[in-house]
Amino acid sequence: TSAATKAVSGDEAAIEATAQKVFASWNANDLAAFREVVSDAGLVSIFGEGGYTLEEVLAELPNFFGSEQISNITVSNVKVSGATATADVQFLFTYAYEKNRWTLSKTGSGWKVDEEGDLAVEVPSDKTLVHVDANEFAYGVDTSAIDANTAFEFANVGKQEHEIGIGRITADANIDDLIQSLAADESGDEVPGFEFIGAVSAKPGATNNLVFVESLQPGR
């Protein structure tokens, strides 16, 4: 009916507003506002990978919350079913795109994110796609195929969840000193000589893409 259509349309607009508030509160380093639109279950789903409890997540969040600005936000594929909904969100974090599917619930104060799942970012046709296999304690990749315009297709062929992270080491960095600095740093701040570019994870049997907004710059 017309009334039902208007209700769904209103919910879709409210869900998009919720998504925008999630990212705006992150960028403003406003954890209180973030928790208004992300439930406790959502906090654990987003930040508790590896079996962390809500208490552990809340203890660690202030150490990295709002550490990098998020931009290029798009919300799509919103589907509403009564008091629950799903929405796909894509955004730029540091130099790489991320895409997730959120599950939301409608509460007395509005929509809240309850769960986050990974989606593969679409790889533009002008990118050089390089395949990476991740297994327990080993990564398989043809490094000769990597160029400045590379995007990575990250396939988890193991039995544990795996992650790939890309960083740039500056030409003047001392590798031994850099390794010690990275191992000792817990602040989430940039370590001199190392620039974090982006990361992506994949659950066992899954494939995800790591797509960069700019060409990769040469390092050491």
C-alpha positions in Angstrom: 0.0 0.0 0.0 1.0 3.6 -0.3 1.3 4.0 3.5 3.5 0.9 3.7 5.7 2.2 0.9 6.1 5.6 2.6 7.0 3.8 5.9 9.7 1.7 4.2 11.0 4.8 2.4 11.1 6.7 5.7 13.0 3.8 7.3 15.5 3.7 4.4 16.2 7.4 4.9 16.6 6.9 8.7 19.0 4.1 8.1 21.1 6.2 5.8 21.1 8.9 8.4 22.2 6.4 11.0 25.1 5.3 8.8 26.2 8.9 8.3 26.1 9.4 12.1 28.3 6.3 12.6 31.0 7.8 10.4 30.5 11.4 11.5 30.9 10.4 15.2 34.0 8.4 14.3 35.6 11.4 12.5 34.7 13.7 15.4 36.2 11.2 17.9 32.8 11.3 19.7 32.5 7.8 21.2 29.3 8.7 23.1 27.5 9.6 19.8 28.9 6.5 18.2 27.3 4.3 20.9 23.9 6.0 20.3 23.8 4.3 16.8 25.8 1.2 17.4 24.5 -1.4 19.9 26.7 -3.3 22.4 26.4 -6.3 20.1 27.5 -4.1 17.2 30.6 -3.0 19.1 31.6 -6.6 19.6 30.9 -7.5 16.0 32.9 -4.6 14.6 35.8 -4.4 17.0 35.8 -7.8 18.9 37.2 -10.1 16.2 39.3 -12.8 17.9 36.8 -13.4 20.7 37.1 -10.1 22.6 34.3 -9.4 25.1 32.3 -6.1 25.3 34.3 -5.1 28.3 37.6 -5.7 26.5 36.4 -3.8 23.4 35.3 -0.8 25.5 38.6 -0.8 27.3 40.6 -0.6 24.1 38.3 1.6 22.0 39.6 5.0 23.3 43.1 4.0 22.2 42.3 4.0 18.5 38.7 5.4 18.1 38.7 8.2 15.5 42.4 7.6 14.7 42.0 8.0 10.9 39.4 10.0 9.0 36.8 8.2 7.0 35.5 9.6 3.7 33.9 8.7 0.4 30.9 7.1 2.2 28.2 5.4 0.2 25.1 3.5 1.5 23.3 1.1 -0.8 21.1 -2.0 -1.0 19.0 -1.0 2.0 16.5 -3.7 2.8 13.9 -3.3 5.6 11.8 -6.0 7.1 9.8 -4.7 10.0 12.1 -3.8 12.9 15.2 -5.2 11.2 17.2 -4.2 8.2 20.4 -4.6 6.3 22.5 -2.0 4.4 25.7 -2.1 2.4 28.2 0.6 3.3 31.5 1.4 1.5 34.0 4.0 2.6 37.6 5.1 2.3 39.8 4.4 5.3 43.4 5.7 5.1 44.2 4.9 1.4 42.0 1.8 0.8 38.3 1.2 0.4 36.3 -1.0 2.8 32.9 -2.5 2.2 30.6 -4.1 4.8 27.0 -5.3 5.2 25.4 -4.0 8.4 22.4 -5.6 10.1 20.4 -3.1 12.0 17.5 -3.1 14.5 14.9 -0.4 15.2 14.7 0.7 18.8 12.8 3.4 20.6 15.6 5.9 19.8 16.0 4.9 16.2 18.1 2.4 14.2 21.2 0.8 15.6 23.9 -1.3 14.0 24.0 -4.8 15.5 26.3 -6.7 13.3 28.9 -6.1 10.6 30.0 -8.6 7.8 32.7 -8.1 5.2 31.8 -7.6 1.5 34.3 -7.5 -1.4 35.1 -4.1 -2.8 34.6 -4.0 -6.6 37.9 -3.8 -8.4 38.0 -1.1 -11.1 38.9 -2.4 -14.6 42.0 -0.2 -14.7 43.6 -1.9 -11.7 46.2 -4.7 -11.9 44.7 -7.5 -9.9 47.2 -9.5 -7.9 46.0 -12.7 -6.2 47.2 -13.6 -2.7 46.6 -16.9 -1.0 46.6 -16.9 2.8 47.2 -20.1 4.7 48.3 -20.6 8.3 51.6 -18.8 8.7 52.2 -18.4 5.0 51.2 -16.1 2.1 51.4 -17.0 -1.5 51.8 -14.2 -4.0 53.7 -13.4 -7.2 55.5 -10.3 -6.2 56.8 -9.7 -9.7 53.2 -8.8 -10.8 52.9 -6.0 -8.3 53.0 -2.4 -9.7 51.9 1.0 -8.7 48.3 0.4 -9.9 47.9 -2.9 -8.0 44.8 -4.1 -6.2 45.0 -7.3 -4.2 42.6 -10.3 -4.3 43.0 -11.9 -0.9 41.8 -15.5 -0.7 41.8 -17.3 2.7 42.6 -21.0 1.9 43.4 -21.8 5.5 41.3 -22.7 8.6 41.8 -19.5 10.6 40.8 -15.9 9.8 43.7 -14.0 8.1 44.5 -10.4 7.3 46.8 -8.7 4.9 48.2 -5.3 5.7 50.1 -3.1 3.2 52.6 -0.4 4.3 55.3 1.8 2.8 58.8 1.8 4.2 60.7 5.0 3.5 64.0 4.9 1.7 65.9 6.1 4.7 64.4 3.7 7.3 66.6 1.4 9.3 64.8 -2.0 9.1 66.0 -3.3 12.5 65.0 -0.1 14.2 61.7 0.0 12.4 60.8 -3.6 13.5 61.5 -2.8 17.1 59.5 0.4 16.9 56.5 -1.3 15.3 56.6 -4.1 17.9 56.8 -1.7 20.8 54.1 0.8 19.6 50.6 0.4 21.1 49.3 3.9 20.5 48.1 3.4 16.9 50.2 6.5 15.9 52.4 6.5 12.8 55.9 5.1 13.4 58.6 7.1 11.7 59.8 5.3 8.6 56.6 3.4 8.1 53.3 4.6 6.4 50.3 2.3 6.8 48.4 2.1 3.5 45.5 -0.4 4.1 44.4 -3.8 5.2 41.7 -6.4 4.6 40.8 -9.6 6.3 39.0 -12.8 5.1 37.4 -15.6 7.0 38.3 -19.3 6.1 37.1 -20.0 2.5 36.3 -16.4 1.8 37.9 -13.9 -0.7 38.2 -10.2 -0.2 39.7 -7.3 -2.2 42.1 -4.6 -1.2 41.6 -1.6 -3.5 43.5 1.7 -3.1 42.3 5.1 -3.9 45.7 6.2 -5.4 48.6 4.6 -7.1 51.1 2.9 -4.7 54.2 5.0 -4.2 57.7 3.5 -4.2 59.3 2.7 -0.9 62.4 0.9 0.1 
